[in-house]
């Protein structure tokens, strides 16, 4: 069946979704199209709610998690909205499909004392790679930015005089994040060493590999994973865990949820509210200290 390719172009050029999101959408739709062909359905207008429910049941029977299935439903829903916009179909069959319930996953985070230990006591080395790795973790923890945002961070997005940096997030939406004096020093030290290491480089991206090219997501993951292993036993040790840690630390120290939402670049408050549970440890500590019968 047609129109998947044009939909992918729509996601890329009009909605400006990230490459990761576009890949996920394409994979889901290709799987759905294969299911339809297996059931001898060759027109999008012949797809109904019963068809989609059958696909959902098949996915669940194959061991695909309810969370992943819900993502697939969301993909098909968005695709049919596009088909309606283009006049290819008249109704969205996913409107009558109930998504399977998913257990709430609580964000994993690193304890503050563990992050302090990593940044204050662990030796990263004084060569280019060590200083760069330390600065990567500094930037992630002190700004809460996503790994993809860090990879694409350019030097000119940092304003040392004003003490802010501009982050380009999802769908090219910009947000301003303040940077501390500590982070200014960390970035400045790295930039001086970067200039000494690559004196002729005109690369506009802040973080470079040992070969002088822009860093990539897998490299950032390896850096974070390597150093978090030294201080934490959490199962997941990824850049996104540091983002969770950033949000949890702000919440535990009294930051308003709306402010955290803006710093994280969330489009809705609901996405930020998932962090409120993490402050329970802090609330429990205050309760024990303050309540006379605790």
Legacy VTK file of the C-alpha trace (Angstrom):
# vtk DataFile Version 3.0
C-alpha trace
ASCII
DATASET POLYDATA
POINTS 294 float
0.000 0.000 0.000
1.038 3.566 -0.650
1.384 6.734 1.436
3.798 5.512 4.136
6.740 7.129 2.337
4.923 10.441 1.966
3.946 10.264 5.655
7.584 9.749 6.661
8.553 12.815 4.599
5.782 14.744 6.365
7.236 13.743 9.740
10.718 14.762 8.672
10.104 18.030 6.874
6.851 19.397 8.321
6.711 18.049 11.855
10.503 17.925 12.095
10.539 14.831 14.265
13.859 13.418 15.390
15.536 10.649 13.337
14.887 8.227 16.220
11.149 9.004 16.183
10.938 8.730 12.407
12.664 5.328 12.480
10.212 4.094 15.131
7.196 5.327 13.133
8.468 3.696 9.940
9.097 0.387 11.717
5.642 0.332 13.292
3.879 1.149 10.029
5.823 -1.423 8.054
4.862 -4.066 10.629
1.226 -2.969 10.451
1.250 -3.016 6.643
2.675 -6.562 6.675
-0.122 -7.642 9.056
-2.723 -6.130 6.717
-1.279 -7.885 3.660
-1.297 -11.191 5.552
-5.007 -10.622 6.119
-5.594 -9.596 2.496
-6.332 -5.955 3.270
-4.782 -3.760 0.583
-6.477 -0.393 1.063
-6.265 1.974 4.026
-9.971 2.708 3.704
-10.691 -0.980 4.410
-8.958 -0.823 7.795
-11.402 -0.665 10.714
-11.231 -0.798 14.498
-11.666 -4.581 14.519
-8.638 -4.921 12.237
-6.489 -2.843 14.558
-7.713 -4.698 17.658
-6.694 -7.987 16.011
-3.240 -6.554 15.349
-2.966 -5.366 18.954
-3.893 -8.822 20.262
-1.327 -10.419 17.967
1.393 -8.046 19.197
0.583 -8.809 22.829
0.503 -12.559 22.136
3.979 -12.249 20.614
5.263 -10.863 23.886
5.472 -7.202 22.901
5.005 -5.054 26.002
1.825 -3.028 26.492
3.932 0.146 26.445
5.374 -0.712 23.027
1.945 -1.695 21.720
0.555 1.656 22.839
3.332 3.363 20.909
2.356 1.374 17.819
-1.293 2.401 18.259
-0.213 6.026 18.586
1.793 5.663 15.370
-1.193 4.282 13.456
-3.436 6.989 14.936
-1.079 9.731 13.740
-0.809 8.072 10.324
-4.577 7.983 9.875
-4.845 11.630 10.904
-2.425 12.332 8.079
-4.497 10.230 5.657
-7.620 12.169 6.660
-5.789 15.454 6.106
-4.767 14.284 2.649
-8.326 13.166 1.823
-7.333 9.518 1.454
-9.660 8.206 4.185
-12.619 9.759 5.995
-12.414 8.274 9.496
-9.711 7.283 11.954
-10.350 3.659 13.006
-8.035 4.011 16.027
-10.618 6.277 17.703
-12.516 3.133 18.672
-9.460 1.220 19.891
-8.756 1.098 23.639
-5.070 1.031 24.481
-3.893 -1.741 26.834
-3.135 -0.609 30.354
0.499 -0.192 31.254
2.068 -0.252 34.713
3.559 3.099 35.678
7.313 3.049 35.367
8.995 5.212 37.929
12.026 7.106 36.618
15.343 5.738 37.819
17.768 8.311 39.154
21.192 8.580 40.764
21.408 9.727 44.373
22.773 13.212 44.896
25.655 11.990 47.034
26.632 9.545 44.280
26.699 12.327 41.681
28.730 14.474 44.099
31.161 11.596 44.534
31.497 11.186 40.774
32.061 14.862 40.024
34.185 15.721 43.068
36.218 12.588 43.799
36.530 10.410 40.694
39.552 11.093 38.498
38.746 11.593 34.827
42.319 12.401 33.822
43.808 15.600 32.447
44.098 14.638 28.777
41.570 15.742 26.148
39.376 12.645 26.478
39.216 12.806 30.278
38.390 16.515 30.400
35.807 16.102 27.634
34.127 13.177 29.402
33.966 15.092 32.690
32.478 18.100 30.894
29.887 15.919 29.149
28.651 14.626 32.506
28.781 18.137 33.993
26.627 19.516 31.178
24.114 16.661 31.364
23.726 16.901 35.147
23.664 20.702 35.413
21.312 21.340 32.492
19.150 18.203 32.252
19.405 18.226 28.463
18.817 15.159 26.341
21.710 13.206 24.847
20.701 14.266 21.322
20.649 17.899 22.423
24.132 17.585 23.882
25.471 15.910 20.740
24.174 18.803 18.626
25.142 21.577 21.056
27.173 24.267 19.284
29.700 26.595 20.856
27.732 29.692 19.833
24.724 28.428 21.799
26.644 29.168 25.022
26.604 32.748 26.315
29.207 32.959 29.067
28.519 36.648 29.750
24.813 36.092 30.367
25.321 32.726 32.017
22.879 30.844 29.783
22.874 28.349 26.969
20.258 27.848 24.280
19.140 24.265 23.732
17.458 23.184 20.503
15.063 20.430 21.511
12.432 18.326 19.825
10.855 19.838 16.701
13.542 22.553 16.767
11.962 24.166 19.817
14.462 26.377 21.637
14.710 26.806 25.396
17.102 28.762 27.589
18.884 27.088 30.501
20.974 28.982 33.068
24.513 27.728 33.669
26.327 27.917 36.977
29.770 29.383 37.542
31.043 25.835 38.065
29.744 24.775 34.674
31.198 27.880 33.028
34.627 26.938 34.374
34.199 23.316 33.289
33.243 24.251 29.721
35.935 26.948 29.471
38.629 24.515 30.613
37.474 21.983 28.049
37.391 24.591 25.259
40.970 25.677 26.030
42.173 22.069 25.854
40.120 21.470 22.721
41.824 24.451 21.061
45.262 23.126 22.023
44.366 19.626 20.764
42.773 20.781 17.497
44.277 24.223 16.776
43.026 24.280 13.183
39.525 22.985 13.893
36.573 25.054 12.731
34.048 22.480 13.945
31.063 24.374 15.375
29.917 21.567 17.681
31.006 21.786 21.309
31.985 18.172 21.912
34.423 16.394 19.608
35.845 12.891 19.381
39.549 12.148 19.625
39.619 12.562 15.815
38.182 16.058 15.988
34.717 15.277 14.641
31.329 15.749 16.286
30.553 13.259 19.058
27.670 10.817 18.556
24.998 9.337 20.819
26.704 5.956 21.345
29.900 7.678 22.470
27.981 9.797 24.990
26.209 6.668 26.247
29.516 4.840 26.716
30.999 7.779 28.626
28.032 8.025 30.989
27.760 4.267 31.466
31.483 3.947 32.221
31.520 6.554 34.975
28.127 5.874 36.563
29.314 2.292 37.122
31.940 3.691 39.476
29.434 5.238 41.873
26.019 3.634 41.394
24.406 0.210 41.279
21.284 1.262 39.339
20.527 -1.077 36.454
20.253 1.604 33.814
23.243 3.886 33.425
22.409 6.137 30.494
22.369 9.877 29.735
18.599 9.857 30.249
19.112 8.660 33.820
21.148 11.813 34.464
18.222 13.824 33.045
15.951 12.077 35.572
18.503 12.843 38.281
18.549 16.528 37.320
14.749 16.789 37.562
14.564 14.848 40.834
17.275 16.979 42.459
15.461 20.196 41.496
12.170 18.890 42.848
13.732 17.717 46.102
15.236 21.155 46.630
11.964 23.001 46.206
11.773 23.880 42.511
8.269 24.364 41.125
7.016 21.735 38.708
6.334 24.310 35.988
9.915 25.572 36.195
11.250 22.008 35.862
8.929 21.495 32.885
10.440 24.510 31.109
14.018 23.462 31.885
13.404 19.934 30.585
11.594 21.178 27.488
8.483 19.087 28.119
5.453 20.011 26.019
3.013 19.210 28.828
3.060 19.213 32.603
1.905 15.583 32.651
5.314 14.493 31.360
6.990 16.278 34.265
4.621 15.068 36.980
6.136 11.581 36.781
9.047 12.928 38.844
6.912 13.915 41.846
7.094 10.403 43.301
10.836 10.727 43.566
10.548 13.440 46.180
8.903 10.953 48.552
12.284 10.035 50.002
12.857 13.708 50.803
9.330 14.136 52.174
9.708 11.016 54.286
12.926 12.395 55.782
11.274 15.745 56.579
8.268 13.961 58.059
10.430 11.899 60.399
12.297 14.971 61.532
9.285 17.265 61.930
6.384 15.152 63.196
6.378 14.721 66.979
5.174 11.114 66.791
7.287 10.059 63.809
LINES 1 295
294 0 1 2 3 4 5 6 7 8 9 10 11 12 13 14 15 16 17 18 19 20 21 22 23 24 25 26 27 28 29 30 31 32 33 34 35 36 37 38 39 40 41 42 43 44 45 46 47 48 49 50 51 52 53 54 55 56 57 58 59 60 61 62 63 64 65 66 67 68 69 70 71 72 73 74 75 76 77 78 79 80 81 82 83 84 85 86 87 88 89 90 91 92 93 94 95 96 97 98 99 100 101 102 103 104 105 106 107 108 109 110 111 112 113 114 115 116 117 118 119 120 121 122 123 124 125 126 127 128 129 130 131 132 133 134 135 136 137 138 139 140 141 142 143 144 145 146 147 148 149 150 151 152 153 154 155 156 157 158 159 160 161 162 163 164 165 166 167 168 169 170 171 172 173 174 175 176 177 178 179 180 181 182 183 184 185 186 187 188 189 190 191 192 193 194 195 196 197 198 199 200 201 202 203 204 205 206 207 208 209 210 211 212 213 214 215 216 217 218 219 220 221 222 223 224 225 226 227 228 229 230 231 232 233 234 235 236 237 238 239 240 241 242 243 244 245 246 247 248 249 250 251 252 253 254 255 256 257 258 259 260 261 262 263 264 265 266 267 268 269 270 271 272 273 274 275 276 277 278 279 280 281 282 283 284 285 286 287 288 289 290 291 292 293
